[in-house]
Amino acid sequence: MNFASVRIITDDVDRLVNFYEKVLGVSAERPAPVFAELVLPSCTLAIGHSQTVQLFGAGSAVAADNHTVIIEFRVHDVDAEYERLKRFVDEWVKEPTTMPWGNRAVLFRDPDGNLVNLFAPVTEEAIKRFSGRR
């Protein structure tokens, strides 16, 4: 089994696609006006309009109502990313911090309120834990 993607449901696909294109530095693929994919070497972030929820089952997902998932991206330099993103991220949850498990991380919310974590392993143990991973 291969992990394929994470999909965010939103009422404003264009706004969220624009935001994640800036964060991730890639252009979205738009196979339909109500759906987009931002494809990275390690994962795909899909964005679907709330109109598409009916295809999965009415009420199975609710736009801008995530309170349990953190979308995480490993980066080379958390502090540099923090400086780069300051001009268009409106809500910072946690400024760059080294976590007890050895990752340096910064946490913010996307325009729909979803939590996004950018992290880099910085301690010897954390670096070892991620060696060999993409």
C-alpha positions as protocol buffer text, in pm:
chain_id: "A"
residue {
  index: 1
  type: MET
  ca { x: 0 y: 0 z: 0 }
}
residue {
  index: 2
  type: ASN
  ca { x: 125 y: 350 z: -82 }
}
residue {
  index: 3
  type: PHE
  ca { x: 16 y: 671 z: 81 }
}
residue {
  index: 4
  type: ALA
  ca { x: -129 y: 878 z: -205 }
}
residue {
  index: 5
  type: SER
  ca { x: -239 y: 1217 z: -74 }
}
residue {
  index: 6
  type: VAL
  ca { x: -408 y: 1434 z: 181 }
}
residue {
  index: 7
  type: ARG
  ca { x: -718 y: 1617 z: 59 }
}
residue {
  index: 8
  type: ILE
  ca { x: -844 y: 1941 z: 208 }
}
residue {
  index: 9
  type: ILE
  ca { x: -1209 y: 2028 z: 151 }
}
residue {
  index: 10
  type: THR
  ca { x: -1276 y: 2399 z: 111 }
}
residue {
  index: 11
  type: ASP
  ca { x: -1541 y: 2644 z: -4 }
}
residue {
  index: 12
  type: ASP
  ca { x: -1276 y: 2845 z: -192 }
}
residue {
  index: 13
  type: VAL
  ca { x: -1043 y: 2626 z: -399 }
}
residue {
  index: 14
  type: ASP
  ca { x: -871 y: 2919 z: -571 }
}
residue {
  index: 15
  type: ARG
  ca { x: -780 y: 3090 z: -242 }
}
residue {
  index: 16
  type: LEU
  ca { x: -637 y: 2772 z: -88 }
}
residue {
  index: 17
  type: VAL
  ca { x: -452 y: 2672 z: -405 }
}
residue {
  index: 18
  type: ASN
  ca { x: -293 y: 3018 z: -424 }
}
residue {
  index: 19
  type: PHE
  ca { x: -184 y: 2992 z: -59 }
}
residue {
  index: 20
  type: TYR
  ca { x: -31 y: 2644 z: -92 }
}
residue {
  index: 21
  type: GLU
  ca { x: 142 y: 2731 z: -420 }
}
residue {
  index: 22
  type: LYS
  ca { x: 325 y: 3005 z: -225 }
}
residue {
  index: 23
  type: VAL
  ca { x: 401 y: 2780 z: 72 }
}
residue {
  index: 24
  type: LEU
  ca { x: 518 y: 2479 z: -130 }
}
residue {
  index: 25
  type: GLY
  ca { x: 672 y: 2660 z: -428 }
}
residue {
  index: 26
  type: VAL
  ca { x: 497 y: 2442 z: -686 }
}
residue {
  index: 27
  type: SER
  ca { x: 213 y: 2506 z: -929 }
}
residue {
  index: 28
  type: ALA
  ca { x: -109 y: 2316 z: -881 }
}
residue {
  index: 29
  type: GLU
  ca { x: -249 y: 2080 z: -1140 }
}
residue {
  index: 30
  type: ARG
  ca { x: -619 y: 2160 z: -1198 }
}
residue {
  index: 31
  type: PRO
  ca { x: -797 y: 1867 z: -1367 }
}
residue {
  index: 32
  type: ALA
  ca { x: -1133 y: 2029 z: -1280 }
}
residue {
  index: 33
  type: PRO
  ca { x: -1243 y: 2369 z: -1145 }
}
residue {
  index: 34
  type: VAL
  ca { x: -1348 y: 2202 z: -818 }
}
residue {
  index: 35
  type: PHE
  ca { x: -1024 y: 2007 z: -767 }
}
residue {
  index: 36
  type: ALA
  ca { x: -649 y: 2069 z: -758 }
}
residue {
  index: 37
  type: GLU
  ca { x: -334 y: 1876 z: -672 }
}
residue {
  index: 38
  type: LEU
  ca { x: 1 y: 2009 z: -557 }
}
residue {
  index: 39
  type: VAL
  ca { x: 242 y: 1727 z: -636 }
}
residue {
  index: 40
  type: LEU
  ca { x: 571 y: 1703 z: -448 }
}
residue {
  index: 41
  type: PRO
  ca { x: 828 y: 1423 z: -471 }
}
residue {
  index: 42
  type: SER
  ca { x: 721 y: 1289 z: -131 }
}
residue {
  index: 43
  type: CYS
  ca { x: 346 y: 1353 z: -129 }
}
residue {
  index: 44
  type: THR
  ca { x: 47 y: 1512 z: -297 }
}
residue {
  index: 45
  type: LEU
  ca { x: -171 y: 1775 z: -136 }
}
residue {
  index: 46
  type: ALA
  ca { x: -515 y: 1766 z: -296 }
}
residue {
  index: 47
  type: ILE
  ca { x: -771 y: 2044 z: -258 }
}
residue {
  index: 48
  type: GLY
  ca { x: -1136 y: 1980 z: -334 }
}
residue {
  index: 49
  type: HIS
  ca { x: -1438 y: 2207 z: -325 }
}
residue {
  index: 50
  type: SER
  ca { x: -1709 y: 2131 z: -72 }
}
residue {
  index: 51
  type: GLN
  ca { x: -1937 y: 2053 z: -369 }
}
residue {
  index: 52
  type: THR
  ca { x: -1734 y: 1735 z: -423 }
}
residue {
  index: 53
  type: VAL
  ca { x: -1822 y: 1597 z: -79 }
}
residue {
  index: 54
  type: GLN
  ca { x: -2152 y: 1466 z: -216 }
}
residue {
  index: 55
  type: LEU
  ca { x: -1950 y: 1224 z: -431 }
}
residue {
  index: 56
  type: PHE
  ca { x: -1814 y: 1061 z: -113 }
}
residue {
  index: 57
  type: GLY
  ca { x: -2134 y: 1081 z: 90 }
}
residue {
  index: 58
  type: ALA
  ca { x: -2334 y: 1382 z: 200 }
}
residue {
  index: 59
  type: GLY
  ca { x: -2187 y: 1539 z: 513 }
}
residue {
  index: 60
  type: SER
  ca { x: -1879 y: 1314 z: 514 }
}
residue {
  index: 61
  type: ALA
  ca { x: -1649 y: 1618 z: 528 }
}
residue {
  index: 62
  type: VAL
  ca { x: -1701 y: 1982 z: 626 }
}
residue {
  index: 63
  type: ALA
  ca { x: -1494 y: 2268 z: 484 }
}
residue {
  index: 64
  type: ALA
  ca { x: -1282 y: 2475 z: 724 }
}
residue {
  index: 65
  type: ASP
  ca { x: -1369 y: 2254 z: 1023 }
}
residue {
  index: 66
  type: ASN
  ca { x: -1048 y: 2058 z: 1091 }
}
residue {
  index: 67
  type: HIS
  ca { x: -953 y: 2031 z: 1457 }
}
residue {
  index: 68
  type: THR
  ca { x: -745 y: 1713 z: 1461 }
}
residue {
  index: 69
  type: VAL
  ca { x: -503 y: 1695 z: 1168 }
}
residue {
  index: 70
  type: ILE
  ca { x: -173 y: 1880 z: 1124 }
}
residue {
  index: 71
  type: ILE
  ca { x: -37 y: 1887 z: 768 }
}
residue {
  index: 72
  type: GLU
  ca { x: 340 y: 1852 z: 792 }
}
residue {
  index: 73
  type: PHE
  ca { x: 622 y: 1925 z: 549 }
}
residue {
  index: 74
  type: ARG
  ca { x: 990 y: 1860 z: 615 }
}
residue {
  index: 75
  type: VAL
  ca { x: 1204 y: 2155 z: 505 }
}
residue {
  index: 76
  type: HIS
  ca { x: 1576 y: 2228 z: 501 }
}
residue {
  index: 77
  type: ASP
  ca { x: 1570 y: 2544 z: 718 }
}
residue {
  index: 78
  type: VAL
  ca { x: 1268 y: 2622 z: 937 }
}
residue {
  index: 79
  type: ASP
  ca { x: 1386 y: 2970 z: 1027 }
}
residue {
  index: 80
  type: ALA
  ca { x: 1441 y: 3067 z: 663 }
}
residue {
  index: 81
  type: GLU
  ca { x: 1093 y: 2938 z: 572 }
}
residue {
  index: 82
  type: TYR
  ca { x: 944 y: 3136 z: 861 }
}
residue {
  index: 83
  type: GLU
  ca { x: 1104 y: 3455 z: 728 }
}
residue {
  index: 84
  type: ARG
  ca { x: 992 y: 3377 z: 371 }
}
residue {
  index: 85
  type: LEU
  ca { x: 630 y: 3306 z: 470 }
}
residue {
  index: 86
  type: LYS
  ca { x: 579 y: 3596 z: 712 }
}
residue {
  index: 87
  type: ARG
  ca { x: 445 y: 3823 z: 439 }
}
residue {
  index: 88
  type: PHE
  ca { x: 142 y: 3607 z: 355 }
}
residue {
  index: 89
  type: VAL
  ca { x: 71 y: 3379 z: 653 }
}
residue {
  index: 90
  type: ASP
  ca { x: -186 y: 3556 z: 870 }
}
residue {
  index: 91
  type: GLU
  ca { x: -199 y: 3325 z: 1172 }
}
residue {
  index: 92
  type: TRP
  ca { x: 112 y: 3187 z: 1339 }
}
residue {
  index: 93
  type: VAL
  ca { x: 45 y: 2927 z: 1607 }
}
residue {
  index: 94
  type: LYS
  ca { x: 407 y: 2863 z: 1707 }
}
residue {
  index: 95
  type: GLU
  ca { x: 717 y: 3054 z: 1603 }
}
residue {
  index: 96
  type: PRO
  ca { x: 1029 y: 2848 z: 1524 }
}
residue {
  index: 97
  type: THR
  ca { x: 1095 y: 2619 z: 1819 }
}
residue {
  index: 98
  type: THR
  ca { x: 1305 y: 2310 z: 1878 }
}
residue {
  index: 99
  type: MET
  ca { x: 1067 y: 2039 z: 1997 }
}
residue {
  index: 100
  type: PRO
  ca { x: 1151 y: 1778 z: 2265 }
}
residue {
  index: 101
  type: TRP
  ca { x: 1174 y: 1505 z: 1996 }
}
residue {
  index: 102
  type: GLY
  ca { x: 1453 y: 1691 z: 1813 }
}
residue {
  index: 103
  type: ASN
  ca { x: 1273 y: 1868 z: 1530 }
}
residue {
  index: 104
  type: ARG
  ca { x: 1283 y: 2243 z: 1476 }
}
residue {
  index: 105
  type: ALA
  ca { x: 931 y: 2343 z: 1380 }
}
residue {
  index: 106
  type: VAL
  ca { x: 703 y: 2634 z: 1297 }
}
residue {
  index: 107
  type: LEU
  ca { x: 324 y: 2600 z: 1304 }
}
residue {
  index: 108
  type: PHE
  ca { x: 67 y: 2818 z: 1128 }
}
residue {
  index: 109
  type: ARG
  ca { x: -288 y: 2807 z: 992 }
}
residue {
  index: 110
  type: ASP
  ca { x: -388 y: 2815 z: 628 }
}
residue {
  index: 111
  type: PRO
  ca { x: -674 y: 3046 z: 520 }
}
residue {
  index: 112
  type: ASP
  ca { x: -932 y: 2779 z: 617 }
}
residue {
  index: 113
  type: GLY
  ca { x: -780 y: 2733 z: 963 }
}
residue {
  index: 114
  type: ASN
  ca { x: -603 y: 2402 z: 894 }
}
residue {
  index: 115
  type: LEU
  ca { x: -280 y: 2358 z: 1091 }
}
residue {
  index: 116
  type: VAL
  ca { x: 42 y: 2340 z: 890 }
}
residue {
  index: 117
  type: ASN
  ca { x: 376 y: 2240 z: 1043 }
}
residue {
  index: 118
  type: LEU
  ca { x: 710 y: 2294 z: 871 }
}
residue {
  index: 119
  type: PHE
  ca { x: 988 y: 2103 z: 1043 }
}
residue {
  index: 120
  type: ALA
  ca { x: 1350 y: 1996 z: 1014 }
}
residue {
  index: 121
  type: PRO
  ca { x: 1527 y: 1735 z: 1225 }
}
residue {
  index: 122
  type: VAL
  ca { x: 1811 y: 1912 z: 1408 }
}
residue {
  index: 123
  type: THR
  ca { x: 1933 y: 1683 z: 1687 }
}
residue {
  index: 124
  type: GLU
  ca { x: 2155 y: 1386 z: 1612 }
}
residue {
  index: 125
  type: GLU
  ca { x: 1881 y: 1141 z: 1710 }
}
residue {
  index: 126
  type: ALA
  ca { x: 1615 y: 1317 z: 1500 }
}
residue {
  index: 127
  type: ILE
  ca { x: 1848 y: 1333 z: 1200 }
}
residue {
  index: 128
  type: LYS
  ca { x: 1917 y: 960 z: 1237 }
}
residue {
  index: 129
  type: ARG
  ca { x: 1541 y: 889 z: 1260 }
}
residue {
  index: 130
  type: PHE
  ca { x: 1486 y: 1063 z: 925 }
}
residue {
  index: 131
  type: SER
  ca { x: 1793 y: 931 z: 743 }
}
residue {
  index: 132
  type: GLY
  ca { x: 1690 y: 724 z: 447 }
}
residue {
  index: 133
  type: ARG
  ca { x: 1345 y: 886 z: 428 }
}
residue {
  index: 134
  type: ARG
  ca { x: 1259 y: 1114 z: 141 }
}
